[in-house]
Amino acid sequence: MPKAYFCVMEQNNSPNKFSQYAGAGFQMLATIGAGVFLGTWLDEKFMLKTPWFTIGCSLFFIFAGMFLFIKSLPKE
């Protein structure tokens, strides 16, 4: 009886490229979202008129997300 897998597997039992990059996309989305959330929270805590913490945290977490994405790419 054949086994049913949730994600499509290739012959070498590794997830296909689509699920790998979809996971990386969701990881970047969560990382950037966390940066925006942290920045807005800090702006509200320090009662700033200009959202400097939101801008700074967003940029930092964007670069962190890109770094993690590039680091996760296979070295082929």
C-alpha positions, 0 to 999 in steps of 0.5 A, a space after each residue: 500500500 503506498 504511503 501518502 506524504 503531506 509534502 511532495 518528496 523527491 526520490 532522495 526523500 528531501 522536500 522539493 524546491 517549492 516547499 523549501 523556498 516557501 518555508 524560507 519566504 515564511 521565515 523572512 515574513 515572520 522575521 520582518 514582522 517581528 522587527 516591525 512589531 518590536 519597532 512600533 512597540 519601542 516607539 510607543 514605549 518611548 513616545 516618539 513622534 517619528 518612528 525611528 525604532 520602527 524604521 531601524 528595527 525593520 531595516 535590521 530585521 530585513 537584513 537579518 532575514 536576507 542573511 538567514 535566507 542566503 545562509 540556508 541556500 545549498 552550496 552547489 
